Amino acid sequence: MLIIRPLNQADLENLFELLQDSGHGLTNLPKDRKVLTEKIATSTESFAQTNKKPQGELYLFGLEATHLKKIIGVCGIISKIGGFEPYYFYSIHSEKNYSKLIDSENTISTMNLEKIHSGPAEICSLFLSPKHRSSHAGRFLSLSRFLFMAEHPEYFEDEVIAEMRGKVDDNGESPFWNAVGSKFINLTFLEADFLTLKSKSFIEDLFPKHPILIDLLPNEAKDVIGEVHPNTIGARRILEKEGFSYKNRVGILEPGPLLEANTKEIRVFKESKILSVSEIQLDDQDFSEELFLVANTKKNERFIMGLSRIKIKDSQVTLNKQTALSIGVSEGDKVRISSLIPSKVARQLEL
């Protein structure tokens, strides 16, 4: 059984071990025990807060394989980006020009440094162990965040972004950084990436304020603008099918695409329903063929979500015993559900 739950300090060594396979690019969760300890503490504090207005809280979740008693994946949500330190990105603009004299036209594309102080929510820190990238684990991990947001919409901004991992090689080399960033900042890509954990002020201090002409960049730098790392292609497709879109905004250090969505228009958020548990059966032999995200409606650190087949009738749901035990619910309790994949059965159930 796979469940998703808030991370806690007891998960530190497990998380550190998991991240050894993450390569380069998971900026929010570096392979550093001290930073990870601080991140988990911040997340725990966020779950415990009763403040309903988003103020930049961080929520970190672990995907636990209960039979292994081990975290095999991680994901996160930031309730609001920006604040005292702004969020930086490049916006890409294209302009067509025409010369009547020589009857010729061209398109000039530029990258423009922008910042926002009062930004949207952000989903982040998605990583699944390579040993467990099978079945539906990756989709479950990614979409779980939206079911939590649906349960607590007051915790988050009305818009949400996902800064997708850009193209960085196995040695931590970024073609874009080598062609652009390194010309203005005497740091390697990995050094600059790690520095953003402490402060991003160096971006505004040292990056060019004028637009960057894309056509003047070397081909290897141009080719990665708006592109994702090969390991992130699947994650991008999942988000786009849920309602996210690319609007010509990219990251700063390695220009992976920023995907954007209206929080309430994300499929899992929009289709989720709260149902009462009418019955708990030993097995699921007569249940739907489809898988559903099923979460308890308990607050804060007691929030747990599972992935299971279910049976729905008259706005009530029947769960199998393993799922009910794993997410901590009994008959009469409420659960929030949404289908893992859009389907005819889910639509017939008005989910």
PEJO-V523153 format. One record per residue. N is the residue number from 1. PSI is psi in radians with two decimals (NA if undefined). OMEGA is omega as a letter, one per 30 degrees, with the letter a starting at -180 (999 if undefined). D_FIRST is the distance of its C-alpha to the first C-alpha in Angstrom with 1 decimal. Layout:
BEGIN
N|PSI|OMEGA|D_FIRST / N|PSI|OMEGA|D_FIRST
END
This chain:
BEGIN
1|2.36|l|0.0 / 2|2.30|l|3.8 / 3|2.74|l|6.6 / 4|2.26|a|10.3 / 5|2.86|l|12.9 / 6|2.47|l|16.5 / 7|2.67|l|17.4 / 8|3.02|a|19.7 / 9|-0.43|l|22.2 / 10|-0.29|l|20.1 / 11|-0.02|a|18.1 / 12|-0.95|a|21.4 / 13|-0.66|l|21.5 / 14|-0.76|l|18.0 / 15|-0.78|l|18.9 / 16|-0.74|l|22.3 / 17|-0.76|l|20.9 / 18|-0.74|a|18.6 / 19|-0.16|l|21.7 / 20|-0.38|l|23.8 / 21|0.11|a|22.6 / 22|-0.16|a|23.3 / 23|-2.51|a|27.0 / 24|2.52|l|29.4 / 25|-0.20|l|29.1 / 26|1.27|a|26.3 / 27|-0.72|a|29.2 / 28|-0.37|a|27.4 / 29|1.38|a|25.3 / 30|2.90|l|27.7 / 31|1.18|a|27.3 / 32|1.98|a|29.2 / 33|-0.68|a|28.0 / 34|-0.81|l|30.6 / 35|-0.73|a|29.7 / 36|-0.69|l|25.9 / 37|-0.76|l|26.8 / 38|-0.70|a|29.0 / 39|-0.78|l|26.4 / 40|-0.70|l|23.8 / 41|-0.74|l|26.6 / 42|-0.74|l|27.7 / 43|-0.79|l|24.3 / 44|-0.72|l|24.0 / 45|-0.67|l|27.5 / 46|-0.77|l|26.8 / 47|-0.56|a|24.0 / 48|-0.29|a|26.5 / 49|2.53|l|29.4 / 50|-0.10|l|30.8 / 51|2.26|a|32.9 / 52|-0.22|a|32.0 / 53|2.21|a|34.0 / 54|2.24|a|32.3 / 55|0.51|l|34.0 / 56|0.34|l|31.9 / 57|2.60|l|29.0 / 58|2.23|l|26.1 / 59|2.06|l|22.4 / 60|2.34|a|19.9 / 61|2.55|l|16.1 / 62|2.45|l|13.6 / 63|1.94|a|10.3 / 64|2.27|l|8.3 / 65|1.83|a|6.0 / 66|-0.55|l|5.6 / 67|-0.40|l|6.7 / 68|-0.24|a|9.4 / 69|0.88|a|10.2 / 70|2.46|l|11.4 / 71|2.16|a|12.1 / 72|-0.03|l|12.1 / 73|2.87|a|13.7 / 74|2.62|l|16.0 / 75|2.88|a|18.0 / 76|2.92|l|20.8 / 77|2.39|l|23.4 / 78|2.21|a|27.0 / 79|-0.51|a|28.6 / 80|2.27|l|32.0 / 81|2.87|a|33.5 / 82|-2.65|a|37.2 / 83|-2.40|a|39.1 / 84|-0.64|l|41.5 / 85|2.14|a|40.5 / 86|2.88|l|40.3 / 87|2.27|a|37.8 / 88|2.56|l|39.5 / 89|2.91|l|39.1 / 90|2.34|l|41.3 / 91|2.42|a|42.3 / 92|2.18|l|43.7 / 93|2.49|l|46.9 / 94|2.41|a|48.9 / 95|2.27|l|52.6 / 96|2.41|l|54.8 / 97|2.61|a|58.4 / 98|2.39|l|61.4 / 99|2.01|l|64.8 / 100|-0.56|a|67.5 / 101|-0.77|a|69.9 / 102|0.15|l|67.9 / 103|0.99|a|65.8 / 104|2.59|l|62.6 / 105|2.77|l|59.3 / 106|2.97|l|56.3 / 107|2.18|l|53.1 / 108|2.13|a|52.5 / 109|2.40|a|49.0 / 110|2.70|l|48.5 / 111|2.21|a|45.7 / 112|2.16|l|46.5 / 113|2.19|l|45.0 / 114|2.83|l|43.9 / 115|2.67|l|42.3 / 116|2.42|l|40.9 / 117|-0.53|a|41.0 / 118|1.53|a|39.3 / 119|-3.02|l|36.4 / 120|-3.12|l|33.3 / 121|2.86|l|29.7 / 122|2.30|l|27.9 / 123|2.47|a|24.3 / 124|3.11|l|24.0 / 125|0.57|l|22.4 / 126|2.12|l|19.8 / 127|2.33|l|18.6 / 128|2.35|l|15.7 / 129|2.29|l|15.9 / 130|-0.47|a|17.9 / 131|-0.24|a|15.9 / 132|0.36|l|12.8 / 133|1.24|l|14.9 / 134|3.01|l|13.9 / 135|-2.28|a|12.5 / 136|0.26|a|12.0 / 137|-0.76|a|10.7 / 138|-0.75|l|14.3 / 139|-0.74|l|15.1 / 140|-0.81|a|12.2 / 141|-0.79|a|13.4 / 142|-0.82|a|16.9 / 143|-0.32|a|17.0 / 144|-0.58|a|15.1 / 145|-0.60|a|18.4 / 146|-0.50|l|20.3 / 147|-0.64|l|18.5 / 148|-0.71|l|19.2 / 149|-0.62|l|22.7 / 150|-0.59|l|23.1 / 151|-0.54|a|22.2 / 152|1.09|a|24.8 / 153|-0.45|a|27.3 / 154|-0.28|a|30.0 / 155|-0.26|a|28.4 / 156|2.74|l|29.0 / 157|2.86|a|31.9 / 158|-0.26|l|32.5 / 159|2.65|l|32.2 / 160|2.49|l|29.5 / 161|2.82|l|29.8 / 162|1.99|l|27.7 / 163|1.83|a|29.7 / 164|2.56|l|28.4 / 165|2.21|l|28.8 / 166|-3.04|a|32.1 / 167|1.89|l|33.4 / 168|2.36|a|33.7 / 169|3.12|a|34.0 / 170|-0.32|l|32.4 / 171|0.07|a|35.3 / 172|0.42|l|34.9 / 173|2.31|l|37.9 / 174|2.04|l|38.1 / 175|-0.64|a|41.0 / 176|-0.76|l|41.5 / 177|-0.74|a|41.7 / 178|-0.58|a|44.1 / 179|-0.46|a|46.3 / 180|-1.20|a|46.2 / 181|-0.74|a|44.7 / 182|-0.29|l|46.2 / 183|-0.32|a|49.6 / 184|-0.33|a|49.5 / 185|2.20|a|47.3 / 186|1.09|l|47.9 / 187|2.67|l|44.2 / 188|2.91|l|41.8 / 189|-0.80|a|38.9 / 190|-0.66|l|36.4 / 191|-0.76|l|38.9 / 192|-0.70|l|39.3 / 193|-0.78|l|35.6 / 194|-0.61|a|34.9 / 195|-0.53|a|38.0 / 196|-0.34|l|36.5 / 197|-0.56|a|34.1 / 198|-0.81|l|37.3 / 199|2.57|l|39.4 / 200|0.17|a|40.0 / 201|-0.48|a|43.7 / 202|-0.41|l|44.8 / 203|-0.89|l|43.8 / 204|-0.55|a|46.4 / 205|-0.68|a|48.9 / 206|-0.32|a|49.0 / 207|2.64|a|47.6 / 208|2.40|l|50.3 / 209|-0.35|a|51.0 / 210|2.70|l|52.5 / 211|2.55|l|50.5 / 212|2.18|l|49.5 / 213|1.96|a|50.9 / 214|-0.66|a|48.1 / 215|-0.28|l|50.7 / 216|-0.08|l|52.2 / 217|2.67|l|49.0 / 218|2.68|a|48.5 / 219|-0.69|a|46.5 / 220|-0.45|l|43.6 / 221|-0.74|l|43.2 / 222|-0.68|a|43.7 / 223|-0.29|a|41.2 / 224|-0.07|a|38.2 / 225|2.12|a|39.1 / 226|0.11|a|36.4 / 227|2.67|a|34.3 / 228|2.76|l|30.7 / 229|2.54|l|29.5 / 230|-0.62|a|28.3 / 231|-0.13|a|24.8 / 232|-0.04|a|24.9 / 233|-0.81|a|26.1 / 234|-0.71|l|22.7 / 235|-0.68|l|22.0 / 236|-0.77|a|25.5 / 237|-0.71|l|25.1 / 238|-0.81|a|22.0 / 239|-0.69|l|24.1 / 240|-0.61|l|27.2 / 241|-0.36|l|25.6 / 242|-0.14|l|24.4 / 243|0.03|l|28.1 / 244|2.67|l|28.9 / 245|2.74|l|32.2 / 246|2.20|a|34.3 / 247|0.73|l|37.6 / 248|0.67|l|39.4 / 249|2.42|a|38.1 / 250|2.90|l|36.8 / 251|2.97|a|35.9 / 252|-0.93|a|38.7 / 253|-0.75|l|38.1 / 254|2.03|a|36.4 / 255|1.07|l|36.8 / 256|2.77|a|33.4 / 257|2.54|l|33.3 / 258|2.07|l|32.6 / 259|2.50|a|30.8 / 260|2.62|l|31.6 / 261|2.69|l|30.6 / 262|2.17|a|31.6 / 263|-0.78|a|28.6 / 264|-0.18|l|29.1 / 265|-0.06|l|29.4 / 266|2.31|a|26.0 / 267|-0.93|a|24.3 / 268|-0.72|l|21.1 / 269|-0.87|a|23.3 / 270|-0.66|a|25.9 / 271|-0.19|a|23.9 / 272|2.58|l|21.5 / 273|2.64|l|22.3 / 274|2.18|a|22.0 / 275|2.75|l|21.6 / 276|2.48|l|21.7 / 277|1.91|a|19.2 / 278|-0.49|a|21.6 / 279|2.63|l|19.5 / 280|2.08|a|16.3 / 281|2.79|l|16.0 / 282|-0.62|a|14.5 / 283|-3.04|a|13.4 / 284|0.65|a|13.7 / 285|-0.58|a|16.6 / 286|0.39|a|18.9 / 287|3.02|l|16.7 / 288|2.68|l|17.5 / 289|-0.34|a|16.8 / 290|2.77|l|15.8 / 291|2.51|l|12.7 / 292|2.54|l|13.3 / 293|2.24|a|12.6 / 294|2.04|a|12.5 / 295|2.51|l|13.8 / 296|2.93|a|15.6 / 297|0.48|l|19.2 / 298|2.67|a|19.7 / 299|2.66|l|21.9 / 300|-2.22|a|21.7 / 301|-0.14|l|19.5 / 302|-0.03|l|17.6 / 303|2.22|l|16.2 / 304|2.51|a|12.4 / 305|2.48|l|10.8 / 306|3.04|l|7.8 / 307|2.09|a|7.9 / 308|2.75|l|8.8 / 309|2.59|a|11.9 / 310|3.05|l|14.4 / 311|2.22|a|18.0 / 312|2.37|l|20.8 / 313|2.23|l|24.3 / 314|0.86|l|27.1 / 315|0.40|l|25.2 / 316|2.76|a|22.6 / 317|2.49|l|19.0 / 318|2.29|l|17.3 / 319|2.72|l|13.6 / 320|2.81|a|11.7 / 321|-0.69|a|11.5 / 322|-0.76|l|7.8 / 323|-0.81|a|7.8 / 324|-0.77|l|11.1 / 325|-0.71|a|10.5 / 326|-0.63|a|7.8 / 327|0.03|l|10.4 / 328|0.80|l|13.3 / 329|2.74|l|15.3 / 330|3.02|l|17.6 / 331|2.36|a|19.9 / 332|-0.31|l|22.5 / 333|2.82|l|20.4 / 334|2.54|l|20.4 / 335|2.65|l|17.5 / 336|2.29|a|18.1 / 337|2.74|l|16.9 / 338|2.58|a|17.8 / 339|2.55|l|17.2 / 340|-0.69|a|15.5 / 341|2.34|l|18.6 / 342|2.37|a|22.0 / 343|2.91|l|22.9 / 344|-0.75|a|25.5 / 345|-0.75|l|23.3 / 346|-0.72|l|22.2 / 347|-0.65|l|25.9 / 348|-0.53|l|27.0 / 349|0.07|a|24.8 / 350|0.73|l|26.4 / 351|NA|999|23.3
END
